[in-house]
């Protein structure tokens, strides 16, 4: 299962306790995930990135995501 930590100056995404993505804010994280999805041919990777993006879009309320 993945977890998203919003810190003061960065956002970190963990999968099973392992840091997999890091960005300065939610907007940049969202852009990074979209770029990774577009460039990936690995089904598992696309699925987990899609799940993270879904979580961001539906559960984190920021003006950048909304």
NORGISUL-V430145 format. One record per residue. N is the residue number from 1. RES is the residue in three letters. PSI is psi in radians with two decimals (* if undefined). NEAR is the number of other ideal C-beta (glycine too) atoms within 8 Angstrom. D_CENTER is the distance of its C-alpha to the mean C-alpha in whole Angstrom. Layout:
BEGIN
N_RES_PSI_NEAR_D_CENTER ; N_RES_PSI_NEAR_D_CENTER
END
This chain:
BEGIN
1_UNK_2.56_4_13 ; 2_UNK_2.77_12_9 ; 3_UNK_2.47_6_9 ; 4_UNK_2.14_12_8 ; 5_UNK_2.16_8_10 ; 6_UNK_1.90_6_11 ; 7_UNK_3.13_7_14 ; 8_UNK_-0.78_3_17 ; 9_UNK_0.19_4_16 ; 10_UNK_2.87_9_12 ; 11_UNK_2.32_14_9 ; 12_UNK_2.45_10_8 ; 13_UNK_2.22_14_6 ; 14_UNK_2.49_12_9 ; 15_UNK_2.05_9_10 ; 16_UNK_0.70_6_14 ; 17_UNK_-0.01_4_14 ; 18_UNK_2.22_6_13 ; 19_UNK_2.11_7_11 ; 20_UNK_-0.46_7_9 ; 21_UNK_2.58_10_7 ; 22_UNK_2.43_7_8 ; 23_UNK_2.91_10_9 ; 24_UNK_-0.44_6_12 ; 25_UNK_3.03_9_10 ; 26_UNK_-0.70_13_8 ; 27_UNK_-0.79_9_10 ; 28_UNK_-0.66_10_9 ; 29_UNK_-0.74_13_5 ; 30_UNK_-0.78_13_6 ; 31_UNK_-0.72_8_9 ; 32_UNK_-0.79_10_8 ; 33_UNK_-0.78_13_6 ; 34_UNK_-0.71_9_9 ; 35_UNK_-0.71_8_11 ; 36_UNK_-0.68_10_10 ; 37_UNK_-0.79_11_11 ; 38_UNK_-0.58_6_14 ; 39_UNK_-0.02_5_15 ; 40_UNK_2.48_9_15 ; 41_UNK_-0.04_2_18 ; 42_UNK_2.04_6_17 ; 43_UNK_-0.75_5_16 ; 44_UNK_-0.77_6_15 ; 45_UNK_-0.78_9_12 ; 46_UNK_-0.69_10_12 ; 47_UNK_-0.82_8_12 ; 48_UNK_-0.69_10_9 ; 49_UNK_-0.68_12_7 ; 50_UNK_-0.69_9_8 ; 51_UNK_-0.72_9_8 ; 52_UNK_-0.77_13_5 ; 53_UNK_-0.73_12_5 ; 54_UNK_-0.79_8_9 ; 55_UNK_-0.80_11_8 ; 56_UNK_-0.83_14_7 ; 57_UNK_-0.51_9_10 ; 58_UNK_-0.27_5_12 ; 59_UNK_-0.34_6_12 ; 60_UNK_2.08_10_11 ; 61_UNK_1.71_5_14 ; 62_UNK_2.77_8_14 ; 63_UNK_-0.45_4_16 ; 64_UNK_-0.56_8_13 ; 65_UNK_-0.65_11_12 ; 66_UNK_*_5_15
END
